[in-house]
């Protein structure tokens, strides 16, 4: 019932590429749901169209609106007339307005805005919506209850941890969403990047533990005299490829925002530089 095609957009944040899931795509199932159509790359659009030849696409589901996930939805809808579903446009889950990062797809607006617990009915399948803000404010996972399967988008990836980049990314929400999935009874996770996760609970717990460990490392780094984000990144991510340090800096900022809200860290402005101190 579930098949997957891979967009040829490999990279440090996409692993081998964006995995586009086709639900109902087998010899007997002519009605198909597509999850995360992928990036706006001509070769990918051609491959997507070939993969769907002879199928009737009825639903297009988007987990979130980053440029490697949602842009192809417009073309897929033009070919098929299928209805698009998502939490909302980029930044729509934020309470303080739509100010979002550069990597967002600002053109995608779903036909149907879904919320946590909503059920999408298709021919031969039923999908439950599971809101998991954190990586983005509009991030939505999709569950196939009968198979105890969850399409986890970028909330949980099969090869690496997820970047949480403010202003749209929120570390407190991200950790809360991980704990939300820990309370579920999914048998398998289908991430958009990386392979299936066949034993979700220990994998999810490791994700939570990793974030709490990073939080502790950041606090230790500040105590040891690293008071700016570049200094914290240099110490905490010393073993990480320096090409990933800009993304690491966004995750550090997300942790610091959370710690500041909790009163565990304070910030002071020194010229154009923000310095952080343990409260």
C-alpha distance (Angstrom), angle and dihedral (degrees) to the residues before:
residue distance angle dihedral
X1 . . .
X2 3.83 . .
X3 3.80 123.0 .
X4 3.78 132.1 164.9
X5 3.78 138.2 -149.4
X6 3.80 124.0 -166.2
X7 3.79 125.1 -133.5
X8 3.80 114.0 -139.1
X9 3.79 95.9 -119.7
X10 3.82 103.1 112.3
X11 3.79 117.9 170.9
X12 3.80 146.4 132.4
X13 3.83 90.9 -72.8
X14 3.81 100.6 33.2
X15 3.84 99.5 43.2
X16 3.83 105.7 -155.8
X17 3.80 92.5 -9.9
X18 3.80 143.5 -76.1
X19 3.80 113.3 -44.5
X20 3.81 111.9 -140.5
X21 3.79 112.0 -158.4
X22 3.79 122.9 -146.6
X23 3.79 114.1 -162.8
X24 3.79 116.4 -161.2
X25 3.80 91.8 15.8
X26 3.80 103.6 139.9
X27 3.80 135.6 107.2
X28 3.80 93.8 -81.4
X29 3.81 100.7 35.6
X30 3.78 111.6 80.1
X31 3.81 95.4 167.2
X32 3.78 110.2 78.7
X33 3.79 137.0 -171.6
X34 3.82 117.6 -155.9
X35 3.82 120.6 -153.1
X36 3.83 118.2 -159.0
X37 3.84 102.2 -7.4
X38 3.80 90.6 -155.7
X39 3.80 140.3 -137.6
X40 3.79 130.7 -16.9
X41 3.81 97.1 -103.4
X42 3.84 116.8 137.4
X43 3.81 93.7 -138.8
X44 3.79 90.3 50.8
X45 3.79 93.0 48.7
X46 3.82 89.7 52.1
X47 3.81 91.6 49.0
X48 3.80 91.6 47.4
X49 3.77 91.4 51.8
X50 3.82 91.7 49.7
X51 3.81 91.5 48.5
X52 3.78 90.9 54.6
X53 3.79 96.9 45.4
X54 3.79 109.4 134.5
X55 3.79 93.1 12.5
X56 3.80 127.1 110.6
X57 3.80 107.9 -133.6
X58 3.79 108.6 -152.8
X59 3.82 103.5 164.4
X60 3.80 134.4 35.2
X61 3.82 112.6 -166.6
X62 3.81 122.4 -169.1
X63 3.80 120.9 -163.4
X64 3.82 93.0 -163.3
X65 3.76 142.1 -24.4
X66 3.79 107.1 -100.2
X67 3.80 116.1 134.2
X68 3.81 94.3 -106.9
X69 3.81 93.0 54.4
X70 3.80 116.6 38.1
X71 3.85 113.6 24.6
X72 3.82 95.8 84.9
X73 3.82 89.3 58.4
X74 3.81 91.1 83.3
X75 3.81 93.1 56.8
X76 3.79 93.0 41.9
X77 3.79 89.8 52.7
X78 3.80 91.2 49.1
X79 3.82 90.4 54.3
X80 3.79 97.3 43.3
X81 3.80 110.9 20.9
X82 3.82 88.6 -130.8
X83 3.80 121.4 158.4
X84 3.81 118.2 -109.1
X85 3.81 122.0 -136.1
X86 3.81 130.4 -168.2
X87 3.79 141.4 130.5
X88 3.78 89.6 -95.5
X89 3.82 143.8 -76.6
X90 3.78 121.4 -37.5
X91 3.79 111.4 -63.3
X92 3.81 93.0 11.9
X93 3.79 92.6 126.7
X94 3.80 93.9 60.6
X95 3.79 119.5 101.0
X96 3.81 94.5 -154.0
X97 3.78 99.7 55.9
X98 3.78 141.9 -80.3
X99 3.83 99.8 -62.3
X100 3.79 102.6 137.2
X101 3.79 142.0 162.2
X102 3.80 127.0 -83.6
X103 3.80 94.9 -106.1
X104 3.79 93.5 68.2
X105 3.80 127.1 109.7
X106 3.78 101.2 -126.0
X107 3.80 93.6 178.1
X108 3.80 99.2 63.7
X109 3.80 116.4 96.7
X110 3.82 115.6 167.0
X111 3.78 122.5 -130.2
X112 3.80 88.7 -136.0
X113 3.81 123.6 33.6
X114 3.78 109.7 -149.8
X115 3.79 129.6 -160.9
X116 3.77 136.0 -158.0
X117 3.80 110.4 -63.8
X118 3.81 96.0 16.3
X119 3.80 115.1 139.1
X120 3.80 122.8 -140.9
X121 3.80 113.3 -156.9
X122 3.79 121.1 -149.9
X123 3.77 135.8 168.1
X124 3.78 104.4 -73.3
X125 3.79 96.3 -7.0
X126 3.78 141.7 66.9
X127 3.81 123.3 -156.2
X128 3.80 128.0 -159.5
X129 3.81 120.2 -153.3
X130 3.82 117.9 -130.4
X131 3.82 114.2 -170.8
X132 3.81 110.8 -143.9
X133 3.82 109.5 172.2
X134 3.78 119.0 -176.4
X135 3.80 109.2 80.8
X136 3.81 83.4 53.0
X137 3.78 128.5 -7.3
X138 3.82 91.5 -118.0
X139 3.81 97.7 47.4
X140 3.81 113.1 140.4
X141 3.80 128.0 -177.5
X142 3.80 120.6 -156.6
X143 3.78 125.2 -141.9
X144 3.79 132.2 -156.5
X145 3.83 97.0 -155.3
X146 3.80 95.5 -169.5
X147 3.81 90.1 57.9
X148 3.83 95.9 34.3
X149 3.79 86.1 -127.4
X150 3.79 126.6 144.7
X151 3.80 126.9 -163.4
X152 3.79 99.0 -145.5
X153 3.82 102.5 -173.9
X154 3.80 108.8 -164.2
X155 3.80 94.8 -32.6
X156 3.79 87.9 88.9
X157 3.80 117.9 15.4
X158 3.78 126.6 -167.4
X159 3.79 98.0 -132.4
X160 3.81 110.6 30.5
X161 3.77 144.3 4.4
X162 3.79 119.7 -81.7
X163 3.78 126.1 -101.7
X164 3.81 112.7 -122.2
X165 3.80 106.6 -160.2
X166 3.82 122.2 -177.9
X167 2.94 142.1 -112.2
X168 3.81 91.1 44.2
X169 3.79 94.8 20.4
X170 3.80 116.8 74.6
X171 3.80 123.1 -168.2
X172 3.81 97.0 -158.3
X173 3.80 90.7 51.4
X174 3.79 90.9 45.1
X175 3.81 93.9 54.5
X176 3.82 90.9 44.0
X177 3.82 89.4 52.1
X178 3.81 91.2 50.8
X179 3.80 89.4 52.6
X180 3.80 88.7 48.3
X181 3.81 90.0 57.9
X182 3.81 90.0 46.8
X183 3.81 87.6 62.4
X184 3.81 91.3 56.5
X185 3.78 127.2 85.5
X186 3.79 101.0 -132.6
X187 3.80 116.5 158.6
X188 3.81 96.0 -159.3
X189 3.80 138.8 12.9
X190 3.80 122.0 -147.3
X191 3.83 107.7 -157.8
X192 3.79 122.0 -166.1
X193 3.82 89.6 -127.9
X194 3.79 120.5 41.6
X195 3.77 132.6 8.2
X196 3.80 130.2 -52.5
X197 3.80 119.1 -68.5
X198 3.80 104.9 -133.5
X199 3.82 98.9 -178.9
X200 3.83 102.8 41.9
X201 3.81 104.0 174.5
X202 3.83 100.1 63.2
X203 3.80 89.2 38.9
X204 3.82 91.7 53.4
X205 3.80 91.9 44.6
X206 3.80 88.9 52.8
X207 3.81 88.5 53.3
X208 3.81 90.9 53.0
X209 3.80 91.9 45.2
X210 3.80 90.8 49.8
X211 3.81 91.9 54.7
X212 3.80 92.9 47.3
X213 3.81 89.3 48.6
X214 3.82 90.7 51.6
X215 3.80 89.2 49.3
X216 3.81 90.6 53.6
X217 3.81 91.1 46.7
X218 3.80 91.0 51.9
X219 3.81 91.6 51.0
X220 3.82 91.0 47.9
X221 3.79 90.1 48.4
X222 3.81 91.3 53.9
X223 3.80 90.9 47.9
X224 3.82 87.9 51.8
X225 3.81 92.0 57.1
X226 3.82 104.0 -89.3
X227 3.80 101.8 130.1
X228 3.82 102.5 160.7
X229 3.79 129.2 64.4
X230 3.85 94.7 -115.8
X231 3.81 90.1 52.5
X232 3.80 92.2 46.8
X233 3.82 91.4 49.0
X234 3.82 91.8 49.0
X235 3.79 90.6 55.0
X236 3.80 103.0 35.5
X237 3.82 95.8 40.0
X238 3.82 97.6 35.9
X239 3.81 91.7 127.6
X240 3.83 94.3 47.3
X241 3.81 124.0 96.2
X242 3.81 106.4 -91.5
X243 3.82 89.7 -131.7
X244 3.80 86.1 70.7
X245 3.81 95.1 49.9
X246 3.84 94.5 94.2
X247 3.82 89.3 57.1
X248 3.80 90.0 43.5
X249 3.80 88.3 54.2
X250 3.81 89.7 57.3
X251 3.81 91.0 51.7
X252 3.82 90.6 47.7
X253 3.80 88.7 52.0
X254 3.81 89.5 50.6
X255 3.81 90.0 53.1
X256 3.81 91.5 47.0
X257 3.80 92.2 50.5
X258 3.81 89.3 52.7
X259 3.82 92.8 45.9
X260 3.79 91.1 48.6
X261 3.81 91.5 51.3
X262 3.79 88.7 51.5
X263 3.82 91.3 50.6
X264 3.81 93.1 -117.9
X265 3.80 94.6 113.9
X266 3.79 132.2 32.9
X267 3.79 127.7 -160.0
X268 3.79 131.4 -145.2
X269 3.78 128.6 -168.4
X270 3.81 116.6 -128.3
X271 3.79 107.5 -178.4
X272 3.82 106.1 -59.4
X273 3.80 91.7 -20.2
X274 3.81 127.4 91.8
X275 3.79 115.4 -145.6
X276 3.79 125.4 -163.9
X277 3.80 129.8 -148.2
X278 3.78 133.0 -178.2
X279 3.79 109.4 -108.5
